[in-house]
Amino acid sequence: MDLELSTFGVAELIRDVEHRMAPVAITKGLQLAVEVEEIPVVTADRQKIEQVIANLVSNAFKFTPSGGRVTISAREGDGVL
């Protein structure tokens, strides 16, 4: 697997996922919320991390009944995201 490392803000990445997934939430009758603290930048493969988060949100949509809420949250704790 080839990795394309870059430095990016996690909060920005999560907000990008939110904007991409919001229309899906609406069609499924779900609320999509984001609770993200300001987190230092990271160096990683942004596209792959974004794909992982989008997949987790998509799975949450599948198992959340209509009218429910899916929350994406991230915070730093002891140097770990």
C-alpha positions, -999 to +999 in steps of 0.1 A: +000+000+000+014+034-010+010+062+014+009+098+004+019+116+036+009+152+042+004+175+071-032+185+078-056+196+105-079+168+118-107+192+126-107+204+089-107+168+077-137+159+099-156+190+087-149+179+051-164+145+059-194+162+075-201+182+044-197+152+022-220+130+043-246+155+053-268+149+022-268+112+030-279+119+066-308+140+054-320+114+030-319+088+058-338+111+082-307+114+105-290+143+122-253+145+117-234+164+143-197+172+148-180+178+181-143+185+174-118+203+196-090+221+180-064+194+175-028+199+164-020+191+128-009+155+120+012+139+093-006+110+077-023+099+044-052+124+044-072+106+018-070+072+036-079+088+070-108+106+054-120+073+039-118+055+072-139+082+089-164+083+061-167+045+063-174+047+100-200+074+095-216+053+067-218+023+090-233+044+118-260+056+093-268+020+084-274+010+121-291+042+133-329+043+130-346+072+112-348+102+135-316+093+152-284+112+155-248+103+145-220+124+160-185+126+148-162+136+176-125+140+180-103+153+208-067+150+219-060+130+250-025+124+264-010+131+229-033+105+213-061+113+189 
